[in-house]
């Protein structure tokens, strides 16, 4: 672990849901007191989620680096350290690092029943390159 990192890098996330190298350190799991989970996600340069939705929304808090957040049929928005992104329920979106910078965010993901995310198609190279 780098001495400047707040949390360890964690375990690599599956390429079924991510393009490139992304890692997760779980911070809080859903339990009898919390209807959400929280994790620290590290995206290496060029890494990003697939398109996906959350049935009860999600909050991202960027703690390092820069990247992008995009909702389907809307322009991508640059995100940087200190940004907070409040993602409404059932909005198709993706997020990840820029091509030249890693990006780390805390993801707070709400559950509806036992579902927190529905994974969709990967963000294509063309879609990704169009936001750089």
Buried (B, 14 or more C-beta within 10 A) or exposed (E): EEEEBEBEBBEEBEEEBBBBBBBBBEBBEBEEEEEBBBBBBBBBBBBBBBBBBBBBBBBBBBBBBBBBBBBEEEEBBEBEBEBEBEBEEEBBBBBBBBBEBBBBBBBBBBBEEEEBBEBBEBBEEEBBEEBE
